[in-house]
Amino acid sequence: MVRPGSAEAWCHLHAAVTPLHHSVVLSHDTLSAVCLDARVPAWVPDPMPAGWSVTGIAWGGEPGARGIVVDCAGPAPLGGSAELVLVAEEPGTGLGAGYAGLPWLDPGELIDGPSAAAVQAAGQRAPLWSVPTADDRWAFVGEAYGVWLWLVAWPATAAWLLAEDLVLLDLRDRVPADLPLGPPGEHLLPGS
C-alpha cells in the first residue's frame, strides 16, 4: 500500500518499504524491460513444466530491481491447478517472506541443518530449505547468485514440482521467444 502523500510504500509490520510494482499487461518485451537493469535474477523454470506458463512479474527497487517475482501457473502434479512464485531478492527486502506468510524480512534461522530440496539455478546447484507456512501453500528458500531464492506454491501439494530436477533460467540472460505467457495468476502480489 502507498502511504498518502508519499511515493514510498507502507507496510503495517515493517513501516516504510520499497513499492512493489507489477505489470498489468504481460509480454516478452515487459519481461525484458524489467530485467534490463535488475540487480537480482528473474527466475523461470527451463524448460517450463508441461502446460505451465508465466502469468505475471513484479519488482521492487529503483533504479535496478532489488527484488523480482515471477509468477507461473499450470496443472498441479497431483491434479487440479497450481501456482508458483519464484522470488529473488537482496537480503533485508522481505518480499519472499511476504509470499510465504512470514512476519520477518529474511529466513535467518530457518536455514539450518540439511537442505530439503535443490534446484539448478543458472547452472549452479542451489540447496533449498523448507519453510513452515500456512496449510494452503508450501515454501522453500535458499541462495543463488548471492541473493535469496524463494519458491512458494499453492496448493501445498504443488511441492511435488521439486521431485523432478527443476532447472531455473535467469531472464536477465535471455527471454526465450517461445516462453509461454498466460493470464494473470491469483498470487502475483503478496497477501493475495
C-alpha positions in Angstrom: 0.0 0.0 0.0 1.2 3.5 -0.7 1.1 5.9 2.2 -0.9 9.1 1.5 1.3 12.0 0.4 4.3 9.7 -0.2 6.0 7.9 -3.1 7.1 5.1 -0.7 5.0 2.1 0.2 4.0 1.4 3.8 3.8 -2.0 5.5 1.9 -2.4 8.8 4.8 -4.7 10.0 7.9 -3.0 8.6 7.0 0.7 8.2 8.4 2.4 5.0 9.2 -0.1 2.3 10.2 0.0 -1.4 7.0 -0.1 -3.5 6.2 -3.4 -5.3 5.4 -2.7 -9.0 3.7 -5.2 -11.3 2.7 -5.2 -15.0 -0.9 -5.4 -15.9 -0.1 -6.5 -19.4 2.5 -9.3 -19.6 4.6 -9.7 -22.7 8.1 -10.8 -23.7 9.0 -7.1 -24.0 7.8 -6.4 -20.5 9.9 -9.2 -19.1 13.0 -7.9 -21.0 12.4 -4.3 -19.8 12.1 -5.4 -16.1 15.3 -7.4 -16.4 17.3 -4.7 -18.3 18.9 -3.1 -15.2 17.8 -5.6 -12.5 20.2 -6.3 -9.7 18.7 -9.7 -9.0 17.8 -12.7 -11.2 14.3 -13.2 -12.7 13.9 -17.0 -12.4 11.7 -19.2 -14.6 11.7 -23.0 -14.9 13.6 -24.1 -18.0 12.1 -26.0 -19.6 8.7 -24.9 -18.3 6.7 -27.9 -17.0 4.1 -29.2 -19.5 1.1 -27.0 -19.5 2.7 -24.2 -17.4 3.1 -20.5 -18.4 4.5 -17.3 -16.9 1.5 -15.4 -15.6 3.0 -12.3 -14.1 6.0 -10.3 -13.0 6.5 -7.9 -10.1 9.6 -6.0 -8.9 10.7 -3.6 -6.2 13.6 -1.1 -6.0 14.6 1.6 -8.5 16.8 2.1 -10.2 17.5 -1.6 -10.8 15.1 -4.1 -9.2 16.4 -5.4 -5.9 13.6 -7.9 -5.7 11.8 -9.7 -8.6 8.9 -12.1 -8.5 8.0 -14.3 -11.5 4.5 -15.9 -11.2 3.9 -19.2 -13.1 0.8 -21.4 -13.2 -0.2 -24.7 -14.7 -1.5 -28.2 -13.8 -0.6 -29.4 -10.3 1.5 -32.6 -10.2 -1.3 -34.4 -8.2 -4.3 -32.9 -10.2 -6.0 -29.6 -10.3 -4.2 -26.3 -10.9 -1.2 -24.8 -9.2 0.6 -21.5 -9.0 4.3 -21.0 -8.3 6.1 -17.7 -7.4 9.8 -17.5 -7.8 11.4 -14.7 -5.8 14.9 -13.4 -6.0 15.7 -10.6 -3.5 18.6 -8.9 -1.8 18.8 -9.6 1.9 16.6 -7.4 4.1 13.9 -7.0 1.4 11.3 -9.3 2.9 9.5 -10.0 -0.3 9.8 -13.8 -0.2 8.8 -13.9 3.4 5.6 -12.0 2.5 4.7 -14.6 -0.1 5.5 -17.4 2.4 3.3 -15.6 5.0 6.1 -15.0 7.5 6.3 -11.8 9.7 10.0 -11.1 9.2 12.3 -10.0 6.4 14.9 -12.8 6.0 14.8 -16.5 6.6 17.7 -16.4 9.1 17.5 -19.4 11.4 15.2 -21.3 9.0 18.2 -22.3 7.0 19.7 -24.8 9.4 20.7 -28.5 9.0 20.5 -30.4 5.8 18.6 -28.9 2.9 15.2 -30.5 1.9 15.5 -30.0 -1.9 17.6 -28.3 -4.5 17.2 -26.7 -7.9 19.7 -25.8 -10.7 19.9 -22.0 -10.9 21.8 -20.8 -13.9 23.9 -24.0 -13.9 24.7 -24.0 -10.2 23.1 -26.3 -7.5 21.0 -24.2 -5.1 20.0 -26.1 -1.9 16.6 -25.2 -0.6 15.2 -25.4 3.0 11.5 -26.0 3.7 9.9 -23.1 5.4 7.0 -23.5 7.9 4.0 -21.7 6.4 0.2 -21.8 6.1 -1.5 -25.0 5.1 -2.7 -23.6 1.8 0.9 -23.3 0.4 4.4 -24.6 0.6 7.6 -22.6 0.7 11.3 -23.2 0.2 14.2 -20.8 0.5 17.9 -20.9 -0.4 20.5 -18.7 -2.0 21.6 -18.2 -5.6 23.8 -15.5 -7.1 24.3 -14.1 -3.6 20.7 -13.3 -3.1 17.7 -15.1 -1.5 15.8 -17.5 -3.8 12.2 -18.3 -2.6 9.8 -20.8 -4.2 6.3 -20.5 -2.9 3.4 -22.5 -4.4 -0.3 -23.0 -4.0 -1.7 -25.6 -3.1 0.7 -27.2 -0.7 0.7 -30.4 -2.8 2.4 -28.5 -5.6 5.7 -29.2 -3.7 5.9 -32.3 -5.9 7.2 -29.9 -8.6 10.6 -30.2 -6.8 10.5 -34.1 -7.1 11.9 -33.6 -10.6 15.1 -31.9 -11.3 13.9 -28.3 -11.6 16.2 -26.1 -13.6 15.9 -22.3 -13.5 16.8 -19.8 -16.2 17.6 -16.2 -15.3 15.6 -14.0 -17.7 18.3 -11.4 -17.4 20.4 -13.7 -19.6 17.7 -14.2 -22.2 13.9 -14.2 -22.6 13.1 -17.1 -24.8 10.8 -16.2 -27.7 8.8 -19.3 -27.1 8.4 -18.7 -23.3 4.6 -19.4 -22.7 2.7 -16.5 -21.2 -0.7 -16.9 -19.6 -3.5 -14.9 -17.9 -2.7 -13.3 -14.5 -2.3 -15.6 -11.5 -4.1 -15.2 -8.2 -1.0 -14.9 -6.1 1.2 -12.4 -8.0 1.0 -9.9 -5.2 1.8 -11.0 -1.6 -1.2 -11.4 0.6 -3.5 -12.2 -2.2 
